[in-house]
Amino acid sequence: MDDSFTLETLLLHADADDDAEPGIAPPIHASVPFSAATAEEFAELSAEPRHERFYRRYGNPTQARLERLIAEAEGAEAALATASGMGAVSTTLLTLLSAGDHVVAQHSMYGGTLGFLRDVAPRLGIEVTFVDQADTPAFARALRPNTRLVMLETPSNPLLRVTDLRAVAELARERGILTMADNTVATPVNQRPLECGVDLVMHSVTKSLSGHSDVLAGVLAGSRELIERIWQTHILVGAVVSPYDAWLALRGLRTLVMRVERQNAGALALARFLQSHPGVAAVNHPGLPEHPQHELAARQMRGFGGLLSFEPHGGREAAERLLSALRLVRRSPSLGGYRTLAVRPAAMWAIELTDEQLTEAGVPPALIRVAVGLENPDDLVADFERALAAAGSA
Ligand SMILES: *Cc1c(COP(=O)(O)O)cnc(C)c1O
């Protein structure tokens, strides 16, 4: 669509060409097989590059509509929606990598992505080198002649470290190596990795893009050629988004900009409050001038996102007391939804990561991660102020 429109307008109108019915809201296409009236029409259905009306594992019109909007949001030629964020990650790695290949990834990435790289990749004969994302030259040092992919995630979770997308994309591109960025935490409202030279963007649509904690979906966005290549594996892996989830995600996307702007404001207000509180030992949020990479974040992001983490004084017990004393905030592992959620990452990842791995990832036991929702920032700050006092951290 006309790219002189702002993102909030594009997200309302970019799929208008798909309107086959007079309804303002889009339909949900549930059918698995599609039919053709003639032999010629059937030949056309099965010759389309992405088979949007053939058999639902290959694609469907509701999914295609979601893909169109997300491609617009990321400034991409094409997108592919999947059953989950992990469906997007796994399908991409199975497409781009073969035995004997090498990947460079960050120490700090989503737990499921790390799980694939640590447990599945080695069984397929794929080697992985993990680097500190804040150390750009470390990416260059890790590259080998057989490196095929550099995997990025910024800001990372739960420490909110920032990767220099432009610098890393450039050093990979010079060597003909693909880069992929998980943009779930930032969202395209705050950061557009493709504009920084990254080849492929991935999202857990489960989080901010759908925004209401009731959808499980993922997406990939990039060049048409790359997305079609991944689609060839996708139809074999079968991590296909349900039309109902695609439809809900589409509905959520209409308000993405307003939601993310509110979350940006809420997280910054809460981070500033916590930073000034005597019961708090440390706060991590890229919007704080005290964040060691604040300048880099300000250069590559338009807003700083709804995620922050902090460490109350008093160790893990104080942190758990604080979580229990919050009234508005539920103990829950997700982010990007309408309600504010908080979790102690060391407790959440105990199932996937050993204590050693947690220490290696630099996650203190008392660290609390907060995924800010759409509450009025004043209400949120008041809830934390009261809970800090109740937990004895004040
Ligand atoms: C949740 C999440 C994922 C995985 O997404 P699912 O939709 O749960 O499979 C990947 N990356 C990040 C940053 C996430 O927050």
The ligand as an SDF file (V2000), in Angstrom:
LIG
                    3D

 15 15  0  0  0  0  0  0  0  0999 V2000
    7.0750  -16.0800   23.3910 C   0  0  0  0  0  0  0  0  0  0  0  0
    8.2980  -15.8310   22.6130 C   0  0  0  0  0  0  0  0  0  0  0  0
    8.7210  -16.7230   21.6140 C   0  0  0  0  0  0  0  0  0  0  0  0
    8.0070  -18.0190   21.3300 C   0  0  0  0  0  0  0  0  0  0  0  0
    6.7180  -17.7700   20.8530 O   0  0  0  0  0  0  0  0  0  0  0  0
    5.4940  -18.8230   20.9880 P   0  0  0  0  0  0  0  0  0  0  0  0
    4.4220  -18.1120   20.2470 O   0  0  0  0  0  0  0  0  0  0  0  0
    5.2220  -19.0070   22.4450 O   0  0  0  0  0  0  0  0  0  0  0  0
    5.9550  -20.0780   20.3450 O   0  0  0  0  0  0  0  0  0  0  0  0
    9.8670  -16.4000   20.8910 C   0  0  0  0  0  0  0  0  0  0  0  0
   10.5640  -15.2740   21.1510 N   0  0  0  0  0  0  0  0  0  0  0  0
   10.1900  -14.3990   22.1050 C   0  0  0  0  0  0  0  0  0  0  0  0
   11.0090  -13.1770   22.3300 C   0  0  0  0  0  0  0  0  0  0  0  0
    9.0490  -14.6440   22.8620 C   0  0  0  0  0  0  0  0  0  0  0  0
    8.6950  -13.7900   23.8170 O   0  0  0  0  0  0  0  0  0  0  0  0
  1  2  1  0
  2  3  1  0
  2 14  2  0
  3  4  1  0
  3 10  2  0
  4  5  1  0
  5  6  1  0
  6  7  2  0
  6  8  1  0
  6  9  1  0
 10 11  1  0
 11 12  2  0
 12 13  1  0
 12 14  1  0
 14 15  1  0
M  END
$$$$
